[in-house]
Structure formats: C-alpha cells, structure tokens
Amino acid sequence: MCRTKSKLIMIKTIKNSKDSEVEITELMKPINSNFSGKIHGGYILNLMDQIAFACASKYSGKYCVTASVNTVDFLNPVNVGDFLTLKARVNYVGNTSMTVGIRVESENIQSGKKTHCNSSYFVMVAKNEDGSNAEVPKLHLYESEDVRRFIRSKSRLETNKLRKKTYSQESFDYKEHLDELKKYNVHIDPKLLD
Ligand SMILES: CC(C)(COP(=O)(O)OP(=O)(O)OC[C@H]1O[C@@H](n2cnc3c(N)ncnc32)[C@H](O)[C@@H]1OP(=O)(O)O)[C@@H](O)C(=O)NCCC(=O)NCCS
C-alpha cells in the first residue's frame, strides 16, 4: 500500500509464472494399478489435483479450492514401476481464480524412456481465512510463451462459458436438434417427435 498526497493506492503484488512452478515425481506402485498392471486414471487425477493445489497456493499465498477441471485425455497408459512426474505452473489469472497447466510424464526406470501421459488445466480459486474468495497477484508475462499460455487459457474459459450458456436448461430447445440427431447412433422416443 502506498500513500500519495491525498490518495491511498493499493499496489498489487506482481508474480512470475516461474514463481508458481511445482514438480513432483512418484514411483507407481502395484496398489494403484488395475488387473493389467496399468495405473488407475483416478489415482493420476488425484495427484494432478494435489499439484494444482500446491501450485495455486504457492502463487497466491492462500489456500485454494478446485473450481473446474478441463478435459483430461489419457494419451498413454502408465505402468507399475514407472516414475511419474507432474509439472505445474500458473498460466492465467483472473481476480480470484488461476488456471494451472499440468503436464504429466511417465519414465521407464530401466530404459529411461519418457512418455507424455496427459496435459490438463485446473481452475483454482484462492480463499481467505473467512472462506471468501481472495484476490490473486497480477501475472507478469515475461516471455512470448507466457503470452501464448495466457491467451489460450482465456480463450478456453470463454469457450466454456459460451457452451454453458448455449446448453443451459433454460435456453436449450431440443426440438431444434431432432433432425440433426437422425444421423447418430440413437433412437428418438416417438413422444419427443410429437
Ligand atoms: C468455485 C467457487 C470457489 C466459486 O466461488 P463463487 O464465489 O461461487 O463464484 P464466483 O462466481 O465469484 O467465482 C469466483 C472465481 O472463480 C471462477 N470460477 C468459478 N467457477 C468456475 C468454473 N466452473 N470454471 C472456471 N472458473 C470458475 C470465476 O470466474 C471467478 O473468477 P475471477 O474471480 O478470477 O473472475 C465455489 O463455487 C466453491 O467453493 N466450490 C467448491 C470448491 C470445492 O470444494 N472444490 C473441491 C471439490 S470437492
């Protein structure tokens, strides 16, 4: 906070994305695998949620909650005995929310071969001690790659908002879509066609 002649100006903290970076590596154990020796997707999601929390909390200096998880595509299976490395950083900030980008890679210990397993984006909201949402620091866009990540996240959030609005129960008229559905693998109940 800074006091000029007559005004009290709040100066917002500015942080680099690098200040938010967190990395964890875990050995994949049989207890988290399915019957074919592959690690359960839910276990990996749990690790991703933990690193998103750590990353957003580190950046904001507040405890955070998960508001939303963007699509997670599992590109390759993870085997028991692999190392799994998760890397996270803040890509975008709003007023109280942050988009955390997470990259997950597995590594075969014997061959050293690394495989990209998935990338995903978690929206986290910072909380004050009384449970209200807390303002987060301004993000310093230092490199061109920071700008690309910021704009990509902004665009993803806008698309999600638009989709929610388009398909809200209040505004969606199913009759407008019945013709289009004829080419899909569905049987439309006759009562919907009346
Ligand atoms: C997510 C949550 C904090 C939103 O808070 P809120 O006060 O209801 O909502 P607001 O509309 O003020 O949103 C706060 C911020 O979150 C963002 N946000 C909220 N829901 C979002 C969503 N689904 N996707 C993306 N951003 C979202 C808003 O855009 C806003 O961002 P900004 O301040 O940077 O502009 C609140 O709904 C909550 O606590 N949910 C439960 C979280 C939780 O328990 N997670 C663990 C799962 S068990």
The ligand as a MOL file (V3000), in Angstrom:
LIG
                    3D

  0  0  0     0  0            999 V3000
M  V30 BEGIN CTAB
M  V30 COUNTS 48 50 0 0 0
M  V30 BEGIN ATOM
M  V30 1 C -15.5080 -22.4990 -7.0850 0
M  V30 2 C -16.0500 -21.4980 -6.0870 0
M  V30 3 C -14.9130 -21.0290 -5.1750 0
M  V30 4 C -16.6070 -20.3040 -6.8760 0
M  V30 5 O -16.8420 -19.2640 -5.9960 0
M  V30 6 P -18.1620 -18.3570 -6.0600 0
M  V30 7 O -17.9980 -17.3130 -5.0370 0
M  V30 8 O -19.3290 -19.2390 -6.0110 0
M  V30 9 O -18.1770 -17.8630 -7.5370 0
M  V30 10 P -17.6630 -16.6210 -8.3420 0
M  V30 11 O -18.6180 -16.5640 -9.4550 0
M  V30 12 O -17.4280 -15.3980 -7.5250 0
M  V30 13 O -16.2680 -17.1260 -8.9120 0
M  V30 14 C -15.0130 -16.8670 -8.3490 0
M  V30 15 C -13.9790 -17.0520 -9.4330 0
M  V30 16 O -13.9520 -18.4150 -9.8190 0
M  V30 17 C -14.1870 -18.5300 -11.2170 0
M  V30 18 N -14.9630 -19.7420 -11.4280 0
M  V30 19 C -15.9790 -20.2020 -10.6770 0
M  V30 20 N -16.4520 -21.3520 -11.1880 0
M  V30 21 C -15.7030 -21.6180 -12.2790 0
M  V30 22 C -15.7000 -22.6560 -13.2320 0
M  V30 23 N -16.5500 -23.6820 -13.1680 0
M  V30 24 N -14.7800 -22.6190 -14.2290 0
M  V30 25 C -13.8960 -21.6040 -14.3090 0
M  V30 26 N -13.8420 -20.5830 -13.4270 0
M  V30 27 C -14.7440 -20.5920 -12.4320 0
M  V30 28 C -14.9500 -17.2770 -11.5930 0
M  V30 29 O -14.8010 -16.9780 -12.9620 0
M  V30 30 C -14.2830 -16.2470 -10.7080 0
M  V30 31 O -13.0370 -15.9130 -11.2650 0
M  V30 32 P -12.3710 -14.4370 -11.0940 0
M  V30 33 O -12.5700 -14.0080 -9.6640 0
M  V30 34 O -10.9300 -14.6830 -11.3710 0
M  V30 35 O -13.0290 -13.5590 -12.0750 0
M  V30 36 C -17.1990 -22.0970 -5.2090 0
M  V30 37 O -18.2580 -22.4870 -6.0550 0
M  V30 38 C -16.7390 -23.2790 -4.3970 0
M  V30 39 O -16.2230 -23.1150 -3.2940 0
M  V30 40 N -16.9130 -24.5230 -4.9290 0
M  V30 41 C -16.4990 -25.7130 -4.2460 0
M  V30 42 C -14.9900 -25.9310 -4.4570 0
M  V30 43 C -14.5420 -27.2350 -3.8720 0
M  V30 44 O -14.9040 -27.5950 -2.7840 0
M  V30 45 N -13.7040 -27.9470 -4.6470 0
M  V30 46 C -13.2780 -29.2380 -4.2790 0
M  V30 47 C -14.1840 -30.2680 -4.8780 0
M  V30 48 S -14.7400 -31.4160 -3.7140 0
M  V30 END ATOM
M  V30 BEGIN BOND
M  V30 1 1 1 2
M  V30 2 1 2 3
M  V30 3 1 2 4
M  V30 4 1 2 36
M  V30 5 1 4 5
M  V30 6 1 5 6
M  V30 7 2 6 7
M  V30 8 1 6 8
M  V30 9 1 6 9
M  V30 10 1 9 10
M  V30 11 2 10 11
M  V30 12 1 10 12
M  V30 13 1 10 13
M  V30 14 1 13 14
M  V30 15 1 14 15
M  V30 16 1 15 16
M  V30 17 1 15 30
M  V30 18 1 16 17
M  V30 19 1 17 18
M  V30 20 1 17 28
M  V30 21 1 18 19
M  V30 22 1 18 27
M  V30 23 2 19 20
M  V30 24 1 20 21
M  V30 25 1 21 22
M  V30 26 2 21 27
M  V30 27 1 22 23
M  V30 28 2 22 24
M  V30 29 1 24 25
M  V30 30 2 25 26
M  V30 31 1 26 27
M  V30 32 1 28 29
M  V30 33 1 28 30
M  V30 34 1 30 31
M  V30 35 1 31 32
M  V30 36 2 32 33
M  V30 37 1 32 34
M  V30 38 1 32 35
M  V30 39 1 36 37
M  V30 40 1 36 38
M  V30 41 2 38 39
M  V30 42 1 38 40
M  V30 43 1 40 41
M  V30 44 1 41 42
M  V30 45 1 42 43
M  V30 46 2 43 44
M  V30 47 1 43 45
M  V30 48 1 45 46
M  V30 49 1 46 47
M  V30 50 1 47 48
M  V30 END BOND
M  V30 END CTAB
M  END
